[in-house]
Amino acid sequence: MLEQLLERLADGGSHTPESLARELGVSRDMVERMLADLERLGYLEPAGGACKSACAGCPSAAVCAVGTPQRVWALTDKARRKGF
């Protein structure tokens, strides 16, 4: 199930815990726990502080949640080495 979640995140785009839960057929709480597990295991990292330029110039500005109450995750190098 963790690999399925990583695959969906690696596809890109913006996902909410609710939409991921629907896609995976699990509860929102389960998705939140899986995200925490993937962070703990080193496959995800919070991306909120990674932005170095203004949002207006960012190609992802329309779908980005940085600056909102939503958490933003990025795949780590470890996840990319595993093929995600």
mmCIF file of the N, C-alpha and C atoms, coordinates in Angstrom:
data_MODEL
# 
_entry.id   MODEL 
# 
loop_
_atom_site.group_PDB 
_atom_site.id 
_atom_site.type_symbol 
_atom_site.label_atom_id 
_atom_site.label_alt_id 
_atom_site.label_comp_id 
_atom_site.label_asym_id 
_atom_site.label_entity_id 
_atom_site.label_seq_id 
_atom_site.pdbx_PDB_ins_code 
_atom_site.Cartn_x 
_atom_site.Cartn_y 
_atom_site.Cartn_z 
_atom_site.occupancy 
_atom_site.B_iso_or_equiv 
_atom_site.pdbx_formal_charge 
_atom_site.auth_seq_id 
_atom_site.auth_comp_id 
_atom_site.auth_asym_id 
_atom_site.auth_atom_id 
_atom_site.pdbx_PDB_model_num 
ATOM 1   N N  . MET A 1 1  ? 0.830   -1.193 0.000   1.00 0.00 ? 1  MET A N  1 
ATOM 2   C CA . MET A 1 1  ? 0.000   0.000  0.000   1.00 0.00 ? 1  MET A CA 1 
ATOM 3   C C  . MET A 1 1  ? 0.877   1.260  0.000   1.00 0.00 ? 1  MET A C  1 
ATOM 4   N N  . LEU A 1 2  ? 2.012   1.238  0.723   1.00 0.00 ? 2  LEU A N  1 
ATOM 5   C CA . LEU A 1 2  ? 2.906   2.395  0.728   1.00 0.00 ? 2  LEU A CA 1 
ATOM 6   C C  . LEU A 1 2  ? 3.465   2.654  -0.669  1.00 0.00 ? 2  LEU A C  1 
ATOM 7   N N  . GLU A 1 3  ? 3.773   1.580  -1.395  1.00 0.00 ? 3  GLU A N  1 
ATOM 8   C CA . GLU A 1 3  ? 4.283   1.747  -2.752  1.00 0.00 ? 3  GLU A CA 1 
ATOM 9   C C  . GLU A 1 3  ? 3.224   2.355  -3.665  1.00 0.00 ? 3  GLU A C  1 
ATOM 10  N N  . GLN A 1 4  ? 1.964   1.960  -3.494  1.00 0.00 ? 4  GLN A N  1 
ATOM 11  C CA . GLN A 1 4  ? 0.887   2.537  -4.298  1.00 0.00 ? 4  GLN A CA 1 
ATOM 12  C C  . GLN A 1 4  ? 0.760   4.036  -4.033  1.00 0.00 ? 4  GLN A C  1 
ATOM 13  N N  . LEU A 1 5  ? 0.887   4.419  -2.784  1.00 0.00 ? 5  LEU A N  1 
ATOM 14  C CA . LEU A 1 5  ? 0.820   5.832  -2.435  1.00 0.00 ? 5  LEU A CA 1 
ATOM 15  C C  . LEU A 1 5  ? 2.001   6.575  -3.052  1.00 0.00 ? 5  LEU A C  1 
ATOM 16  N N  . LEU A 1 6  ? 3.196   6.029  -2.948  1.00 0.00 ? 6  LEU A N  1 
ATOM 17  C CA . LEU A 1 6  ? 4.365   6.665  -3.550  1.00 0.00 ? 6  LEU A CA 1 
ATOM 18  C C  . LEU A 1 6  ? 4.212   6.809  -5.064  1.00 0.00 ? 6  LEU A C  1 
ATOM 19  N N  . GLU A 1 7  ? 3.664   5.797  -5.707  1.00 0.00 ? 7  GLU A N  1 
ATOM 20  C CA . GLU A 1 7  ? 3.453   5.867  -7.158  1.00 0.00 ? 7  GLU A CA 1 
ATOM 21  C C  . GLU A 1 7  ? 2.524   7.024  -7.517  1.00 0.00 ? 7  GLU A C  1 
ATOM 22  N N  . ARG A 1 8  ? 1.463   7.197  -6.752  1.00 0.00 ? 8  ARG A N  1 
ATOM 23  C CA . ARG A 1 8  ? 0.526   8.291  -7.036  1.00 0.00 ? 8  ARG A CA 1 
ATOM 24  C C  . ARG A 1 8  ? 1.198   9.641  -6.804  1.00 0.00 ? 8  ARG A C  1 
ATOM 25  N N  . LEU A 1 9  ? 1.993   9.745  -5.759  1.00 0.00 ? 9  LEU A N  1 
ATOM 26  C CA . LEU A 1 9  ? 2.686   11.004 -5.487  1.00 0.00 ? 9  LEU A CA 1 
ATOM 27  C C  . LEU A 1 9  ? 3.745   11.285 -6.544  1.00 0.00 ? 9  LEU A C  1 
ATOM 28  N N  . ALA A 1 10 ? 4.416   10.243 -7.019  1.00 0.00 ? 10 ALA A N  1 
ATOM 29  C CA . ALA A 1 10 ? 5.457   10.410 -8.037  1.00 0.00 ? 10 ALA A CA 1 
ATOM 30  C C  . ALA A 1 10 ? 4.877   10.835 -9.374  1.00 0.00 ? 10 ALA A C  1 
ATOM 31  N N  . ASP A 1 11 ? 3.593   10.561 -9.613  1.00 0.00 ? 11 ASP A N  1 
ATOM 32  C CA . ASP A 1 11 ? 2.946   10.974 -10.861 1.00 0.00 ? 11 ASP A CA 1 
ATOM 33  C C  . ASP A 1 11 ? 2.851   12.488 -10.968 1.00 0.00 ? 11 ASP A C  1 
ATOM 34  N N  . GLY A 1 12 ? 3.034   13.172 -9.850  1.00 0.00 ? 12 GLY A N  1 
ATOM 35  C CA . GLY A 1 12 ? 2.984   14.631 -9.841  1.00 0.00 ? 12 GLY A CA 1 
ATOM 36  C C  . GLY A 1 12 ? 1.588   15.149 -9.585  1.00 0.00 ? 12 GLY A C  1 
ATOM 37  N N  . GLY A 1 13 ? 1.449   16.434 -9.689  1.00 0.00 ? 13 GLY A N  1 
ATOM 38  C CA . GLY A 1 13 ? 0.158   17.057 -9.455  1.00 0.00 ? 13 GLY A CA 1 
ATOM 39  C C  . GLY A 1 13 ? -0.068  17.346 -7.986  1.00 0.00 ? 13 GLY A C  1 
ATOM 40  N N  . SER A 1 14 ? -1.243  17.793 -7.700  1.00 0.00 ? 14 SER A N  1 
ATOM 41  C CA . SER A 1 14 ? -1.631  18.141 -6.345  1.00 0.00 ? 14 SER A CA 1 
ATOM 42  C C  . SER A 1 14 ? -2.664  17.133 -5.861  1.00 0.00 ? 14 SER A C  1 
ATOM 43  N N  . HIS A 1 15 ? -2.437  16.594 -4.681  1.00 0.00 ? 15 HIS A N  1 
ATOM 44  C CA . HIS A 1 15 ? -3.337  15.591 -4.113  1.00 0.00 ? 15 HIS A CA 1 
ATOM 45  C C  . HIS A 1 15 ? -3.706  16.000 -2.693  1.00 0.00 ? 15 HIS A C  1 
ATOM 46  N N  . THR A 1 16 ? -4.932  15.774 -2.331  1.00 0.00 ? 16 THR A N  1 
ATOM 47  C CA . THR A 1 16 ? -5.338  15.960 -0.940  1.00 0.00 ? 16 THR A CA 1 
ATOM 48  C C  . THR A 1 16 ? -5.370  14.589 -0.278  1.00 0.00 ? 16 THR A C  1 
ATOM 49  N N  . PRO A 1 17 ? -5.277  14.550 1.044   1.00 0.00 ? 17 PRO A N  1 
ATOM 50  C CA . PRO A 1 17 ? -5.418  13.262 1.716   1.00 0.00 ? 17 PRO A CA 1 
ATOM 51  C C  . PRO A 1 17 ? -6.749  12.584 1.372   1.00 0.00 ? 17 PRO A C  1 
ATOM 52  N N  . GLU A 1 18 ? -7.802  13.394 1.198   1.00 0.00 ? 18 GLU A N  1 
ATOM 53  C CA . GLU A 1 18 ? -9.104  12.833 0.871   1.00 0.00 ? 18 GLU A CA 1 
ATOM 54  C C  . GLU A 1 18 ? -9.099  12.175 -0.504  1.00 0.00 ? 18 GLU A C  1 
ATOM 55  N N  . SER A 1 19 ? -8.506  12.848 -1.499  1.00 0.00 ? 19 SER A N  1 
ATOM 56  C CA . SER A 1 19 ? -8.492  12.274 -2.851  1.00 0.00 ? 19 SER A CA 1 
ATOM 57  C C  . SER A 1 19 ? -7.611  11.028 -2.897  1.00 0.00 ? 19 SER A C  1 
ATOM 58  N N  . LEU A 1 20 ? -6.503  11.048 -2.179  1.00 0.00 ? 20 LEU A N  1 
ATOM 59  C CA . LEU A 1 20 ? -5.642  9.860  -2.127  1.00 0.00 ? 20 LEU A CA 1 
ATOM 60  C C  . LEU A 1 20 ? -6.364  8.707  -1.449  1.00 0.00 ? 20 LEU A C  1 
ATOM 61  N N  . ALA A 1 21 ? -7.093  9.006  -0.389  1.00 0.00 ? 21 ALA A N  1 
ATOM 62  C CA . ALA A 1 21 ? -7.847  7.965  0.323   1.00 0.00 ? 21 ALA A CA 1 
ATOM 63  C C  . ALA A 1 21 ? -8.873  7.317  -0.605  1.00 0.00 ? 21 ALA A C  1 
ATOM 64  N N  . ARG A 1 22 ? -9.582  8.135  -1.384  1.00 0.00 ? 22 ARG A N  1 
ATOM 65  C CA . ARG A 1 22 ? -10.563 7.591  -2.336  1.00 0.00 ? 22 ARG A CA 1 
ATOM 66  C C  . ARG A 1 22 ? -9.874  6.710  -3.375  1.00 0.00 ? 22 ARG A C  1 
ATOM 67  N N  . GLU A 1 23 ? -8.769  7.180  -3.929  1.00 0.00 ? 23 GLU A N  1 
ATOM 68  C CA . GLU A 1 23 ? -8.058  6.421  -4.958  1.00 0.00 ? 23 GLU A CA 1 
ATOM 69  C C  . GLU A 1 23 ? -7.535  5.080  -4.425  1.00 0.00 ? 23 GLU A C  1 
ATOM 70  N N  . LEU A 1 24 ? -7.089  5.086  -3.177  1.00 0.00 ? 24 LEU A N  1 
ATOM 71  C CA . LEU A 1 24 ? -6.502  3.880  -2.584  1.00 0.00 ? 24 LEU A CA 1 
ATOM 72  C C  . LEU A 1 24 ? -7.528  3.008  -1.873  1.00 0.00 ? 24 LEU A C  1 
ATOM 73  N N  . GLY A 1 25 ? -8.738  3.533  -1.668  1.00 0.00 ? 25 GLY A N  1 
ATOM 74  C CA . GLY A 1 25 ? -9.769  2.764  -0.982  1.00 0.00 ? 25 GLY A CA 1 
ATOM 75  C C  . GLY A 1 25 ? -9.523  2.599  0.504   1.00 0.00 ? 25 GLY A C  1 
ATOM 76  N N  . VAL A 1 26 ? -8.947  3.651  1.116   1.00 0.00 ? 26 VAL A N  1 
ATOM 77  C CA . VAL A 1 26 ? -8.680  3.632  2.557   1.00 0.00 ? 26 VAL A CA 1 
ATOM 78  C C  . VAL A 1 26 ? -9.216  4.929  3.163   1.00 0.00 ? 26 VAL A C  1 
ATOM 79  N N  . SER A 1 27 ? -9.111  5.060  4.470   1.00 0.00 ? 27 SER A N  1 
ATOM 80  C CA . SER A 1 27 ? -9.579  6.268  5.138   1.00 0.00 ? 27 SER A CA 1 
ATOM 81  C C  . SER A 1 27 ? -8.530  7.385  5.042   1.00 0.00 ? 27 SER A C  1 
ATOM 82  N N  . ARG A 1 28 ? -8.999  8.610  5.269   1.00 0.00 ? 28 ARG A N  1 
ATOM 83  C CA . ARG A 1 28 ? -8.100  9.765  5.290   1.00 0.00 ? 28 ARG A CA 1 
ATOM 84  C C  . ARG A 1 28 ? -7.048  9.578  6.388   1.00 0.00 ? 28 ARG A C  1 
ATOM 85  N N  . ASP A 1 29 ? -7.464  9.080  7.537   1.00 0.00 ? 29 ASP A N  1 
ATOM 86  C CA . ASP A 1 29 ? -6.524  8.853  8.636   1.00 0.00 ? 29 ASP A CA 1 
ATOM 87  C C  . ASP A 1 29 ? -5.428  7.867  8.232   1.00 0.00 ? 29 ASP A C  1 
ATOM 88  N N  . MET A 1 30 ? -5.800  6.835  7.474   1.00 0.00 ? 30 MET A N  1 
ATOM 89  C CA . MET A 1 30 ? -4.812  5.864  7.010   1.00 0.00 ? 30 MET A CA 1 
ATOM 90  C C  . MET A 1 30 ? -3.800  6.534  6.090   1.00 0.00 ? 30 MET A C  1 
ATOM 91  N N  . VAL A 1 31 ? -4.275  7.393  5.209   1.00 0.00 ? 31 VAL A N  1 
ATOM 92  C CA . VAL A 1 31 ? -3.361  8.115  4.310   1.00 0.00 ? 31 VAL A CA 1 
ATOM 93  C C  . VAL A 1 31 ? -2.410  8.989  5.124   1.00 0.00 ? 31 VAL A C  1 
ATOM 94  N N  . GLU A 1 32 ? -2.936  9.680  6.123   1.00 0.00 ? 32 GLU A N  1 
ATOM 95  C CA . GLU A 1 32 ? -2.087  10.527 6.970   1.00 0.00 ? 32 GLU A CA 1 
ATOM 96  C C  . GLU A 1 32 ? -1.005  9.685  7.664   1.00 0.00 ? 32 GLU A C  1 
ATOM 97  N N  . ARG A 1 33 ? -1.389  8.506  8.144   1.00 0.00 ? 33 ARG A N  1 
ATOM 98  C CA . ARG A 1 33 ? -0.408  7.622  8.798   1.00 0.00 ? 33 ARG A CA 1 
ATOM 99  C C  . ARG A 1 33 ? 0.623   7.122  7.785   1.00 0.00 ? 33 ARG A C  1 
ATOM 100 N N  . MET A 1 34 ? 0.178   6.801  6.583   1.00 0.00 ? 34 MET A N  1 
ATOM 101 C CA . MET A 1 34 ? 1.113   6.321  5.556   1.00 0.00 ? 34 MET A CA 1 
ATOM 102 C C  . MET A 1 34 ? 2.080   7.430  5.147   1.00 0.00 ? 34 MET A C  1 
ATOM 103 N N  . LEU A 1 35 ? 1.602   8.660  5.031   1.00 0.00 ? 35 LEU A N  1 
ATOM 104 C CA . LEU A 1 35 ? 2.483   9.779  4.717   1.00 0.00 ? 35 LEU A CA 1 
ATOM 105 C C  . LEU A 1 35 ? 3.529   9.959  5.810   1.00 0.00 ? 35 LEU A C  1 
ATOM 106 N N  . ALA A 1 36 ? 3.107   9.864  7.069   1.00 0.00 ? 36 ALA A N  1 
ATOM 107 C CA . ALA A 1 36 ? 4.044   9.970  8.189   1.00 0.00 ? 36 ALA A CA 1 
ATOM 108 C C  . ALA A 1 36 ? 5.058   8.827  8.151   1.00 0.00 ? 36 ALA A C  1 
ATOM 109 N N  . ASP A 1 37 ? 4.603   7.618  7.833   1.00 0.00 ? 37 ASP A N  1 
ATOM 110 C CA . ASP A 1 37 ? 5.519   6.475  7.726   1.00 0.00 ? 37 ASP A CA 1 
ATOM 111 C C  . ASP A 1 37 ? 6.530   6.688  6.608   1.00 0.00 ? 37 ASP A C  1 
ATOM 112 N N  . LEU A 1 38 ? 6.065   7.182  5.462   1.00 0.00 ? 38 LEU A N  1 
ATOM 113 C CA . LEU A 1 38 ? 6.976   7.409  4.333   1.00 0.00 ? 38 LEU A CA 1 
ATOM 114 C C  . LEU A 1 38 ? 7.999   8.493  4.663   1.00 0.00 ? 38 LEU A C  1 
ATOM 115 N N  . GLU A 1 39 ? 7.584   9.488  5.433   1.00 0.00 ? 39 GLU A N  1 
ATOM 116 C CA . GLU A 1 39 ? 8.546   10.507 5.874   1.00 0.00 ? 39 GLU A CA 1 
ATOM 117 C C  . GLU A 1 39 ? 9.563   9.886  6.829   1.00 0.00 ? 39 GLU A C  1 
ATOM 118 N N  . ARG A 1 40 ? 9.072   9.122  7.789   1.00 0.00 ? 40 ARG A N  1 
ATOM 119 C CA . ARG A 1 40 ? 9.957   8.491  8.768   1.00 0.00 ? 40 ARG A CA 1 
ATOM 120 C C  . ARG A 1 40 ? 10.949  7.542  8.094   1.00 0.00 ? 40 ARG A C  1 
ATOM 121 N N  . LEU A 1 41 ? 10.496  6.848  7.040   1.00 0.00 ? 41 LEU A N  1 
ATOM 122 C CA . LEU A 1 41 ? 11.351  5.906  6.319   1.00 0.00 ? 41 LEU A CA 1 
ATOM 123 C C  . LEU A 1 41 ? 12.290  6.599  5.324   1.00 0.00 ? 41 LEU A C  1 
ATOM 124 N N  . GLY A 1 42 ? 12.135  7.903  5.150   1.00 0.00 ? 42 GLY A N  1 
ATOM 125 C CA . GLY A 1 42 ? 13.041  8.661  4.295   1.00 0.00 ? 42 GLY A CA 1 
ATOM 126 C C  . GLY A 1 42 ? 12.645  8.754  2.833   1.00 0.00 ? 42 GLY A C  1 
ATOM 127 N N  . TYR A 1 43 ? 11.382  8.456  2.503   1.00 0.00 ? 43 TYR A N  1 
ATOM 128 C CA . TYR A 1 43 ? 10.921  8.533  1.115   1.00 0.00 ? 43 TYR A CA 1 
ATOM 129 C C  . TYR A 1 43 ? 10.241  9.859  0.789   1.00 0.00 ? 43 TYR A C  1 
ATOM 130 N N  . LEU A 1 44 ? 9.754   10.565 1.796   1.00 0.00 ? 44 LEU A N  1 
ATOM 131 C CA . LEU A 1 44 ? 9.117   11.865 1.623   1.00 0.00 ? 44 LEU A CA 1 
ATOM 132 C C  . LEU A 1 44 ? 9.741   12.858 2.580   1.00 0.00 ? 44 LEU A C  1 
ATOM 133 N N  . GLU A 1 45 ? 9.700   14.125 2.157   1.00 0.00 ? 45 GLU A N  1 
ATOM 134 C CA . GLU A 1 45 ? 10.133  15.197 3.051   1.00 0.00 ? 45 GLU A CA 1 
ATOM 135 C C  . GLU A 1 45 ? 9.197   16.378 2.872   1.00 0.00 ? 45 GLU A C  1 
ATOM 136 N N  . PRO A 1 46 ? 8.984   17.152 3.929   1.00 0.00 ? 46 PRO A N  1 
ATOM 137 C CA . PRO A 1 46 ? 8.141   18.335 3.779   1.00 0.00 ? 46 PRO A CA 1 
ATOM 138 C C  . PRO A 1 46 ? 8.792   19.288 2.783   1.00 0.00 ? 46 PRO A C  1 
ATOM 139 N N  . ALA A 1 47 ? 8.003   19.860 1.894   1.00 0.00 ? 47 ALA A N  1 
ATOM 140 C CA . ALA A 1 47 ? 8.538   20.726 0.855   1.00 0.00 ? 47 ALA A CA 1 
ATOM 141 C C  . ALA A 1 47 ? 8.226   22.194 1.089   1.00 0.00 ? 47 ALA A C  1 
ATOM 142 N N  . GLY A 1 48 ? 7.585   22.534 2.174   1.00 0.00 ? 48 GLY A N  1 
ATOM 143 C CA . GLY A 1 48 ? 7.162   23.907 2.404   1.00 0.00 ? 48 GLY A CA 1 
ATOM 144 C C  . GLY A 1 48 ? 8.273   24.924 2.375   1.00 0.00 ? 48 GLY A C  1 
ATOM 145 N N  . GLY A 1 49 ? 9.448   24.563 2.837   1.00 0.00 ? 49 GLY A N  1 
ATOM 146 C CA . GLY A 1 49 ? 10.551  25.512 2.862   1.00 0.00 ? 49 GLY A CA 1 
ATOM 147 C C  . GLY A 1 49 ? 11.442  25.430 1.651   1.00 0.00 ? 49 GLY A C  1 
ATOM 148 N N  . ALA A 1 50 ? 11.115  24.582 0.690   1.00 0.00 ? 50 ALA A N  1 
ATOM 149 C CA . ALA A 1 50 ? 11.994  24.369 -0.452  1.00 0.00 ? 50 ALA A CA 1 
ATOM 150 C C  . ALA A 1 50 ? 11.885  25.460 -1.511  1.00 0.00 ? 50 ALA A C  1 
ATOM 151 N N  . CYS A 1 51 ? 10.831  26.239 -1.466  1.00 0.00 ? 51 CYS A N  1 
ATOM 152 C CA . CYS A 1 51 ? 10.639  27.256 -2.495  1.00 0.00 ? 51 CYS A CA 1 
ATOM 153 C C  . CYS A 1 51 ? 11.566  28.438 -2.236  1.00 0.00 ? 51 CYS A C  1 
ATOM 154 N N  . LYS A 1 52 ? 12.299  28.825 -3.269  1.00 0.00 ? 52 LYS A N  1 
ATOM 155 C CA . LYS A 1 52 ? 13.242  29.919 -3.118  1.00 0.00 ? 52 LYS A CA 1 
ATOM 156 C C  . LYS A 1 52 ? 12.845  31.151 -3.929  1.00 0.00 ? 52 LYS A C  1 
ATOM 157 N N  . SER A 1 53 ? 11.821  31.022 -4.783  1.00 0.00 ? 53 SER A N  1 
ATOM 158 C CA . SER A 1 53 ? 11.404  32.155 -5.596  1.00 0.00 ? 53 SER A CA 1 
ATOM 159 C C  . SER A 1 53 ? 9.927   32.457 -5.362  1.00 0.00 ? 53 SER A C  1 
ATOM 160 N N  . ALA A 1 54 ? 9.505   33.559 -5.908  1.00 0.00 ? 54 ALA A N  1 
ATOM 161 C CA . ALA A 1 54 ? 8.108   33.975 -5.753  1.00 0.00 ? 54 ALA A CA 1 
ATOM 162 C C  . ALA A 1 54 ? 7.178   33.007 -6.465  1.00 0.00 ? 54 ALA A C  1 
ATOM 163 N N  . CYS A 1 55 ? 6.017   32.802 -5.894  1.00 0.00 ? 55 CYS A N  1 
ATOM 164 C CA . CYS A 1 55 ? 5.031   31.880 -6.481  1.00 0.00 ? 55 CYS A CA 1 
ATOM 165 C C  . CYS A 1 55 ? 4.574   32.332 -7.863  1.00 0.00 ? 55 CYS A C  1 
ATOM 166 N N  . ALA A 1 56 ? 4.527   33.614 -8.111  1.00 0.00 ? 56 ALA A N  1 
ATOM 167 C CA . ALA A 1 56 ? 4.030   34.108 -9.392  1.00 0.00 ? 56 ALA A CA 1 
ATOM 168 C C  . ALA A 1 56 ? 4.849   33.565 -10.561 1.00 0.00 ? 56 ALA A C  1 
ATOM 169 N N  . GLY A 1 57 ? 6.117   33.297 -10.351 1.00 0.00 ? 57 GLY A N  1 
ATOM 170 C CA . GLY A 1 57 ? 6.967   32.778 -11.419 1.00 0.00 ? 57 GLY A CA 1 
ATOM 171 C C  . GLY A 1 57 ? 7.075   31.276 -11.442 1.00 0.00 ? 57 GLY A C  1 
ATOM 172 N N  . CYS A 1 58 ? 6.400   30.610 -10.544 1.00 0.00 ? 58 CYS A N  1 
ATOM 173 C CA . CYS A 1 58 ? 6.516   29.156 -10.424 1.00 0.00 ? 58 CYS A CA 1 
ATOM 174 C C  . CYS A 1 58 ? 5.517   28.459 -11.344 1.00 0.00 ? 58 CYS A C  1 
ATOM 175 N N  . PRO A 1 59 ? 5.973   27.474 -12.123 1.00 0.00 ? 59 PRO A N  1 
ATOM 176 C CA . PRO A 1 59 ? 5.039   26.767 -13.002 1.00 0.00 ? 59 PRO A CA 1 
ATOM 177 C C  . PRO A 1 59 ? 4.012   25.910 -12.255 1.00 0.00 ? 59 PRO A C  1 
ATOM 178 N N  . SER A 1 60 ? 4.261   25.624 -10.989 1.00 0.00 ? 60 SER A N  1 
ATOM 179 C CA . SER A 1 60 ? 3.328   24.816 -10.198 1.00 0.00 ? 60 SER A CA 1 
ATOM 180 C C  . SER A 1 60 ? 2.419   25.663 -9.315  1.00 0.00 ? 60 SER A C  1 
ATOM 181 N N  . ALA A 1 61 ? 2.463   26.974 -9.464  1.00 0.00 ? 61 ALA A N  1 
ATOM 182 C CA . ALA A 1 61 ? 1.722   27.867 -8.568  1.00 0.00 ? 61 ALA A CA 1 
ATOM 183 C C  . ALA A 1 61 ? 0.226   27.565 -8.544  1.00 0.00 ? 61 ALA A C  1 
ATOM 184 N N  . ALA A 1 62 ? -0.348  27.153 -9.661  1.00 0.00 ? 62 ALA A N  1 
ATOM 185 C CA . ALA A 1 62 ? -1.789  26.918 -9.714  1.00 0.00 ? 62 ALA A CA 1 
ATOM 186 C C  . ALA A 1 62 ? -2.224  25.712 -8.899  1.00 0.00 ? 62 ALA A C  1 
ATOM 187 N N  . VAL A 1 63 ? -1.329  24.764 -8.665  1.00 0.00 ? 63 VAL A N  1 
ATOM 188 C CA . VAL A 1 63 ? -1.702  23.549 -7.936  1.00 0.00 ? 63 VAL A CA 1 
ATOM 189 C C  . VAL A 1 63 ? -0.953  23.403 -6.617  1.00 0.00 ? 63 VAL A C  1 
ATOM 190 N N  . CYS A 1 64 ? -0.116  24.339 -6.288  1.00 0.00 ? 64 CYS A N  1 
ATOM 191 C CA . CYS A 1 64 ? 0.723   24.238 -5.093  1.00 0.00 ? 64 CYS A CA 1 
ATOM 192 C C  . CYS A 1 64 ? -0.051  24.624 -3.835  1.00 0.00 ? 64 CYS A C  1 
ATOM 193 N N  . ALA A 1 65 ? 0.289   23.973 -2.736  1.00 0.00 ? 65 ALA A N  1 
ATOM 194 C CA . ALA A 1 65 ? -0.372  24.260 -1.465  1.00 0.00 ? 65 ALA A CA 1 
ATOM 195 C C  . ALA A 1 65 ? 0.564   24.957 -0.476  1.00 0.00 ? 65 ALA A C  1 
ATOM 196 N N  . VAL A 1 66 ? 1.781   25.318 -0.897  1.00 0.00 ? 66 VAL A N  1 
ATOM 197 C CA . VAL A 1 66 ? 2.699   26.035 -0.008  1.00 0.00 ? 66 VAL A CA 1 
ATOM 198 C C  . VAL A 1 66 ? 2.042   27.342 0.399   1.00 0.00 ? 66 VAL A C  1 
ATOM 199 N N  . GLY A 1 67 ? 2.117   27.658 1.668   1.00 0.00 ? 67 GLY A N  1 
ATOM 200 C CA . GLY A 1 67 ? 1.498   28.871 2.177   1.00 0.00 ? 67 GLY A CA 1 
ATOM 201 C C  . GLY A 1 67 ? 0.052   28.674 2.599   1.00 0.00 ? 67 GLY A C  1 
ATOM 202 N N  . THR A 1 68 ? -0.463  27.462 2.465   1.00 0.00 ? 68 THR A N  1 
ATOM 203 C CA . THR A 1 68 ? -1.816  27.139 2.922   1.00 0.00 ? 68 THR A CA 1 
ATOM 204 C C  . THR A 1 68 ? -1.695  26.203 4.121   1.00 0.00 ? 68 THR A C  1 
ATOM 205 N N  . PRO A 1 69 ? -2.796  25.896 4.786   1.00 0.00 ? 69 PRO A N  1 
ATOM 206 C CA . PRO A 1 69 ? -2.726  24.958 5.907   1.00 0.00 ? 69 PRO A CA 1 
ATOM 207 C C  . PRO A 1 69 ? -2.402  23.524 5.476   1.00 0.00 ? 69 PRO A C  1 
ATOM 208 N N  . GLN A 1 70 ? -2.476  23.236 4.175   1.00 0.00 ? 70 GLN A N  1 
ATOM 209 C CA . GLN A 1 70 ? -2.172  21.886 3.690   1.00 0.00 ? 70 GLN A CA 1 
ATOM 210 C C  . GLN A 1 70 ? -0.676  21.618 3.796   1.00 0.00 ? 70 GLN A C  1 
ATOM 211 N N  . ARG A 1 71 ? -0.311  20.365 4.014   1.00 0.00 ? 71 ARG A N  1 
ATOM 212 C CA . ARG A 1 71 ? 1.096   19.976 4.020   1.00 0.00 ? 71 ARG A CA 1 
ATOM 213 C C  . ARG A 1 71 ? 1.508   19.639 2.599   1.00 0.00 ? 71 ARG A C  1 
ATOM 214 N N  . VAL A 1 72 ? 2.730   19.972 2.271   1.00 0.00 ? 72 VAL A N  1 
ATOM 215 C CA . VAL A 1 72 ? 3.271   19.719 0.948   1.00 0.00 ? 72 VAL A CA 1 
ATOM 216 C C  . VAL A 1 72 ? 4.444   18.765 1.102   1.00 0.00 ? 72 VAL A C  1 
ATOM 217 N N  . TRP A 1 73 ? 4.425   17.688 0.312   1.00 0.00 ? 73 TRP A N  1 
ATOM 218 C CA . TRP A 1 73 ? 5.463   16.670 0.389   1.00 0.00 ? 73 TRP A CA 1 
ATOM 219 C C  . TRP A 1 73 ? 6.248   16.620 -0.910  1.00 0.00 ? 73 TRP A C  1 
ATOM 220 N N  . ALA A 1 74 ? 7.519   16.252 -0.801  1.00 0.00 ? 74 ALA A N  1 
ATOM 221 C CA . ALA A 1 74 ? 8.355   16.032 -1.979  1.00 0.00 ? 74 ALA A CA 1 
ATOM 222 C C  . ALA A 1 74 ? 9.028   14.674 -1.828  1.00 0.00 ? 74 ALA A C  1 
ATOM 223 N N  . LEU A 1 75 ? 9.201   13.984 -2.959  1.00 0.00 ? 75 LEU A N  1 
ATOM 224 C CA . LEU A 1 75 ? 9.939   12.720 -2.936  1.00 0.00 ? 75 LEU A CA 1 
ATOM 225 C C  . LEU A 1 75 ? 11.400  13.015 -2.633  1.00 0.00 ? 75 LEU A C  1 
ATOM 226 N N  . THR A 1 76 ? 12.032  12.156 -1.878  1.00 0.00 ? 76 THR A N  1 
ATOM 227 C CA . THR A 1 76 ? 13.443  12.307 -1.572  1.00 0.00 ? 76 THR A CA 1 
ATOM 228 C C  . THR A 1 76 ? 14.281  11.611 -2.625  1.00 0.00 ? 76 THR A C  1 
ATOM 229 N N  . ASP A 1 77 ? 15.585  11.796 -2.543  1.00 0.00 ? 77 ASP A N  1 
ATOM 230 C CA . ASP A 1 77 ? 16.498  11.075 -3.447  1.00 0.00 ? 77 ASP A CA 1 
ATOM 231 C C  . ASP A 1 77 ? 16.362  9.569  -3.248  1.00 0.00 ? 77 ASP A C  1 
ATOM 232 N N  . LYS A 1 78 ? 16.129  9.155  -2.019  1.00 0.00 ? 78 LYS A N  1 
ATOM 233 C CA . LYS A 1 78 ? 15.954  7.725  -1.743  1.00 0.00 ? 78 LYS A CA 1 
ATOM 234 C C  . LYS A 1 78 ? 14.775  7.160  -2.547  1.00 0.00 ? 78 LYS A C  1 
ATOM 235 N N  . ALA A 1 79 ? 13.675  7.897  -2.599  1.00 0.00 ? 79 ALA A N  1 
ATOM 236 C CA . ALA A 1 79 ? 12.494  7.452  -3.341  1.00 0.00 ? 79 ALA A CA 1 
ATOM 237 C C  . ALA A 1 79 ? 12.805  7.409  -4.847  1.00 0.00 ? 79 ALA A C  1 
ATOM 238 N N  . ARG A 1 80 ? 13.530  8.405  -5.328  1.00 0.00 ? 80 ARG A N  1 
ATOM 239 C CA . ARG A 1 80 ? 13.867  8.436  -6.762  1.00 0.00 ? 80 ARG A CA 1 
ATOM 240 C C  . ARG A 1 80 ? 14.802  7.290  -7.124  1.00 0.00 ? 80 ARG A C  1 
ATOM 241 N N  . ARG A 1 81 ? 15.728  6.963  -6.246  1.00 0.00 ? 81 ARG A N  1 
ATOM 242 C CA . ARG A 1 81 ? 16.634  5.830  -6.516  1.00 0.00 ? 81 ARG A CA 1 
ATOM 243 C C  . ARG A 1 81 ? 15.870  4.502  -6.586  1.00 0.00 ? 81 ARG A C  1 
ATOM 244 N N  . LYS A 1 82 ? 14.742  4.412  -5.882  1.00 0.00 ? 82 LYS A N  1 
ATOM 245 C CA . LYS A 1 82 ? 13.913  3.217  -5.899  1.00 0.00 ? 82 LYS A CA 1 
ATOM 246 C C  . LYS A 1 82 ? 12.996  3.179  -7.126  1.00 0.00 ? 82 LYS A C  1 
ATOM 247 N N  . GLY A 1 83 ? 13.061  4.225  -7.948  1.00 0.00 ? 83 GLY A N  1 
ATOM 248 C CA . GLY A 1 83 ? 12.272  4.245  -9.174  1.00 0.00 ? 83 GLY A CA 1 
ATOM 249 C C  . GLY A 1 83 ? 10.953  4.965  -9.097  1.00 0.00 ? 83 GLY A C  1 
ATOM 250 N N  . PHE A 1 84 ? 10.751  5.767  -8.056  1.00 0.00 ? 84 PHE A N  1 
ATOM 251 C CA . PHE A 1 84 ? 9.496   6.518  -7.922  1.00 0.00 ? 84 PHE A CA 1 
ATOM 252 C C  . PHE A 1 84 ? 9.649   7.911  -8.468  1.00 0.00 ? 84 PHE A C  1 
# 
